[in-house]
Amino acid sequence: MQNPYEKYRQQSVMTMTQGDMISLLYSELGDRLGKGLICLENKDYEGCNTAFKKAQEILTHLTATLDRKYEVADKLAALYDFFKYQIIQSNIRKEAGPIEEILPMIKELQEVFVQADKQVRIENSVG
């Protein structure tokens, strides 16, 4: 028997808009990087590695789902590659600096996607 919470969570994900899903992925990305920083601070390198690898998987997914017919997709792909590079550097060097550099950019991108999704919803409801 499936856990009722898990069933609800799966149903919630299935009914999300693309904007909601992207926002959720950015939120999870920030959470994983934050967890990685905490693990790094506590010298829990295994936990750090796990959190950073999950963050890289999220970025890989975001890259794979870009609609390449738009010019901005190539710019986002390059930015995601930069984020992955910074995560790798932080993980190898066991330093927080590279992650601390990208966290504000990730938060800003999340806010941009939330605003864009709101605008699309408004335009769709009017038209």
N, C-alpha and C positions, 0 to 999 in steps of 0.2 A: 504494500500500500504506500502511495506517495504521500510525503509530508505535506500537509495543507499549506504551510508557508511556502514551500518550494513550488507547489502548483500555482499559487497566487503570484509568486515572483516570475515564473515562466510566462504566465498569462499577461502580466504587466509588460514584460519585455516584448511579447508578440504584438501588443497593441500600441507600442510607442511609435511616434513619428520619427523620421530620420533625424530631425533636430534634437529630439529628446534622447535618442540613442547616442548621438555624438556627444551631447552634454554629459550623459552618464559615463561614457568612455573617458572623457577628459577628467571628470571627477574621480573616477577610479584610477586614472593615471596619476593625478596629484596625490591621491591617498597612498598609492604604492610607493611613490617617490618619498613621501613623508615618512612612511614606515621604514623605508630603506635608510633614510637619514637617522632615524631613531636607532635602528639596529647598528648603523655605522658608529654612532656616538657611544653605544654600549659595547662596542667591539664584538657584536654578534655578526660575524662576517657571513655565516651561512644564511642567516635571516636576511641580511642585506642583499646577498646574491639572489636569493629567491624573489625578494620584492623588486629588485632592479630587472630581473629577467621577465617578470610579469609585466612591468612597465614597458619593456622592449616589445613584448608580444602585443600589447595594446597599440603601440605605435606602428607595428607591422600591419595590424588589422586596419588602422586608420589609413595607412598608405595604400593598402590593397583595395580599399573601398572608394578611393578618390575617383571622381568622374573626370577622366583625362581630356574630355572635349573642351574643358574650360582652362584658360591660361593659369588661373590661380592654383589649379591642382598641382602643376609642376613646382610652383613656389612652396606650397604646403609640403609636398614630398621632400623637397630639399630641407625644409625646416624640420620635418620629422627625422630625417637622416642626421641632422645636426643634434637633435635631442638624443637620439640613440648613441651617437658618438660621445656626447657628454656623460650619458649614463655609464657607458663602458669605461670612460676615463675615471669616473668617480669610483666605480667598482674595482678597477685595477689598482688605482692609487690609494684607495681607502680614504678618500678626501671628499668632504661635503661641497666644496666650492663649485664644481661643475653642475651639480644638481641645484644648488642655491641660485645659480645663474639662470637656469631654464625654468624654474618654478613660476616666476612672475609672468613669463611669456606664455606658459601653458594656461595659467589662470586668465590672462587677457584673451587668448584664443577661445577659451570656453565662453567667456562673456560675449565675444563677437558672434559665435555660433548661436548662442541663446537669443541675442537681439535679432539676428538674421531669421531665425526660426519664427520669432514673434511677428516680424514683418511679413513673412510668407503667409502665416496664418491670417493676418489682417487682410492681406491682398486677396487670399482665397475666399474669405468670408464676404468680402465686398463684391468680388467679381464672380 
